[in-house]
Amino acid sequence: MEIDDCNRGGPREMEQDMTTAQYFLPLATYPDSSSGLIISNAVAFAGHYGAHLHACALTVAIPHIPNAWSSLLLDTPKMIEHAETLSRDRAATLVSAATNLAASAEVELSCRTVKTTLPLLHDTAATKARFFDLAILECIADVPDTRIVAEAVIFGSGRPAIIFPNKTLVGPIDHLVVAWDGSRAAARAVNDAKPFIHKAKRVSVLSLTGEKPLPETSGAHLAEILVSSGINASATVARFTSSSIGQSIQQTALELGADMLVMGGFGHSRLRDFVLGGATDGVLENPMLPVLMSH
C-alpha cells in the first residue's frame, strides 16, 4: 500500500524543463530510523543540482507466526503492534522533516509512505530506486541496517547511488575525483556521473598502483578524453599503501581536495553469499566523503 504524503514544489518549479533529474531517498523506520542528517544532505544535494527529490518512508508490517512457546512467554501480538506503531510514527517524523527542509531550501519534493514486510525491506528500497536517476544513501558504521540498504540499492536497482558519510555536506560539489582502474564498473560509473562531471570545475582521474596491475596510461587517456569534451580534467597516479584499498582511495581523494568521489561498485555471488570487492567494501565500511558508486 502506498500513500502520497506530500508534493512540494519551490519557485524554481516553473523554470525547469523536462530534463529535471529525479533523485530517490529511501527512509528506513525499523529496526533503526534513517538520520535527519541524510535528509538535510539529500535536500542540499538536490538543490545544488536543481533536481526533484523523492523521499520514500518504508514502514514495516510484521507477520505474526503463532508459536506455543512464544504465546506462553511473550505477548507477541502486542510486541508486533508496538513495532509497527513505532515504524509509522518514525515515518511521519521523517516525512515532516523532509517537507520542512525542502520548503526552506525551495527544493521540489515528493513524499510517499510504502508499507512492506520486514524481510523485504531492503529489496523494496532497491525496487523503488529503479524508477529514478539516482539514489541517495547513508552508511553509518554503528547502524548495520544502513549498509544493508545501501548494498541492496547499489547492486539491485540498476541505478547509481550517492553514499554520504555521517556528517553535513558543506558547499557545492566543485572538484570530483574519479577512481579509475580501466574496469567495466569504473567506466559505468564515469558515464553515470556525467551530469556531475560536466558541472564540476575540476575533475581528477585517480589511478592507485600497488593493489593490482593497471595499464600505465589508462588514467591519462581518460583525462584526455574528458578534456576534449571541454572538462578541466587531469590524471593523477598514487601508490596504495594502506591496509584497505577503499580507505586508501578515499584518503587520497581527500588529499587532492575532492568534494565527491566517483567509483565503480564491484560484488558477486559466491556459494549463496554476496562478496564485495575490496574497494567497495572499504568505502561502505567507512565513507569519508560523498561517493557516487555505480554497478
MIZA-807564 format. One record per residue (C-alpha): y, x, z. Coordinates in steps of 0.001 Angstrom, whole numbers, plus 524288, in hexadecimal, padded with zeros to 5 digits. Each point is the difference from the previous one (the first is absolute). Layout:
YXZ...
END
This chain:
80000800008000080D5D805497FC5180CF67FB648058780CEE804037F9ED809028035580B3A80C3F805067F98380647803697F32B80CC280707801DF80855805667F4F980BD28089C8023080C778002B7F7D37F9D5809847F66D7F6337F5837FC308085A7FAE27F4C38025B80DB77FAE47F1C6803D77FE927F80C7FE027F3D67F1AC7FDCB7FD677FCE780E5F8026C802177FEFD80EB07F52B80781806F27F74D7F849809397FBD9806D780C9B7F5347FB29809038003E8019380EC77F3887FBE18072D802527FD0E80E597F4828009D8095B7FF9F7F72280BEC7F2C5802B8806567FA258079C8069B80C6E808217FECE80D147FB8B7FADB807C9806D37F56F80BC1807348054580E107FBC47FE978028380D7D7FA6D7F8107FD9E7F3A4807BF7F3887FDAB80D1480705801247FB2B80B1D7F75A7FADE7F66A7F5DB80CD77F8917FFB3807CF80C997FEA87F6FA8051E7F5578004F7F3437F84B80EB77FF7680159801AE80DCF7FAE07F8597FCBF7F3A6804FD7F2177FE517F2467FA888019A7FB3E7F2BF8049D7F8228018C80C837F4587F72D802967FB9C7FFFD80E417F2817FA71802BA7FC167FD9980E247F1327FFE68015D7FB487F6FB80AC57F1D47FFDE804387F5C07F579801797F4CA80434808C87F3407F8947FDEF7F8B67FBD480C307F1C2804017FF317F8D17F96B80B4E7F84B8092D808A17F8FA7FC6C80C898044C80C188076480E3A7FF227FBB38004F7F1B0803EA7FB4C8038E80DA38089980BE78022F80C347FD557F7F8808887F4A27FC307FEFA803BA7F1A8807387F43F7FA3280B8B80289809028003480E727FC727FFEC7FC8C7F18980AEA7F628801EB8081280A35807347FE0780A217F5438037F7F68C7F51780C177FB468074C8044280E0E802457FE38802C37F181808427F4367FC1680ABA8035A809C1800A680DF67FB29800C17FB3A7F1F180BA67F7758035C806B580B65806CD7FDB5809487F48F804957F61F7F5E480C377FD40807FD802F080E89801217FE36802037F15B808A47F44B7FCEE80B0A804AC808CA7FF8A80E1B7FB537FFA87FC237F1A880B637F6A1801C28081F80A998069A7FCD5809BF7F531801B17F5E87F5127F23E802B47FB1B7F8437F5877F8F97F46D7FC05808597F4BC7F6847FEDA7F6DE7FDAD80B887F3017F968801617F5437FF01809FA7F1F3801677FB937F49E7FC34808B17F390807EF7FE9A7F3F080349807E08009580C5A808127F5628075C7F84D807437FD527F33B80D77803B2804FD800C580D1B7F91A7FA177FB137F349809A67F4BC8001380B5680994800BB7FA7B8076A7F4517FDC87F38F7F82A80DCF7FAFB80263805CD80D457FC557FA997FEE97F22E80AC07F6917FC1680B238097C802998058F80CC27FAD47FEA08077880CAD7FAFA7FE7580DE48076C804EE80BDE7F7438049980B1B80041806EB80D057F64680961806208011A801F880EA77F68C8099B806257FD8F7F84380C7B7FEA57F2F97F8C87F367801D87F818801207F2E37F93180C2A8047A7F8A27F81280A8B7F94F7F4EF7F69A7FCAE809B77F6D47F9808064180B6D7F8C87F2F6804CE7FAB77FC277F24D7FBBF80CB47FE157F8838007580D997F9F37F2007FFB67FB267FDE97F1707FE3580C6E7FA7F7FA2480198807DF7F38980E5C8019C8038B807BE80B94805288042E8000080E2F80A9D8065B808117FB2F8049280D4680AD880174809F17FF4D8089B80C13802D17FA1680D3880E84802F47FF8B80C427FA377FA20802C2802687F1A780D0C807027FF22808397FFD77F3AB7FC877FE947F19E7F434805E37F92C806FC80AA17F83E7F61780B227FFD37F1EE7FD437FC277F503809D3801307F4247FDB97F7517F348805DE805257F9D38045B7F3377F24B805397FDCA7FDFF7FB487F20E7F6597F578804347FED27F2247FADB8047F7FAA680D1880C26808A17FFDF8032B7FBCB7F2187FEAC7F1BE803E1808F78022880BA380A828062E7F77A7FF737F4747F6BC8009D7F62280B2380B8580757805E88083C7FF877F38780A1B7F65F805698028C8093780B657FF3B80C6E7F7E780A3E7FB107F6748093F7FC0A80AF07FE6280C8E807D380A5880A897FF247F5A380A8E800A57F142801077FE147F7B380B89804617F242801827FA907F81B8067D80ACC7F3378070B7FD827F8EF8050A80BFF7F6E080B677FD867F50780503808947F9137F3078024D7F9C27FE667F28F8017A8063F7F28580C0D7FB287F8B28049E8026C7F20980AB280A3B8014780A397F92F7F79D7FC4C7F1DC8029580B4A7FD0380935809CE8070F7F7777FB847F83F7F430801D57F30C8072680DA28044A8043A80345803417F1D17FBAE7F2797FBA08083D7F9AA80A9E80BD1808327FC1E7FE697FBBE7F1E1800BC7F2068051480D45802CB805F47FB508027180DE2804E880B248086B7F294805D7802A37FA9380D438039E7F2C2805A8803857FC938064880CFE7F3A580737803D87FC75801E480E527F3EA804EA806D97F7457F777808657FEE38064180D5E7FE1D7F489809607F30B7FAA3804C68034B7F3057F95C803CD7FF357F1AF8069D7F2E680273808778057C80AD9802DB80C407F815804C97F80C7F456808C57F7C4808A58056180B94807808033A807387F3698066F7F3C17FA80808777FEEB80C2B803A580E5F7FEFA804807FD3A7F216808A87F51E8053C7F8077F49E7FAB9803AD7F206802F47F3057FB147FAA47F302805C87FBBC7F8617FB297F4247F165802AC7FF827F31B7FAC67FB217F69C7F998809787F1DB804417FF217F4267F967805F87F2047FCB87FC4A7F41B7F934805877F4E58080F8057B7F4037F99A806008076E7F37B8031C80B1B80776806A880D4E801D87F9CF803AF80E5C7FF8080E32804077FE43804AF80C567F9638059580A6D808F480E4A7FE367FC2C7FF207F12C800A67F9748005F80D4F80A18809888054980B797F7A47FBB67FA587F356805617FC88806ED80CB080E32803C58023780A4C7FC3F7F5E180BFF8088A801FB808D97FA067F5A37FF587F4667F6B27F47D802397F6C77FD8A7F8BB7F3527F1508002F7FE327F8D17FAF27F40F7F17A7FF0A7FD5D
END
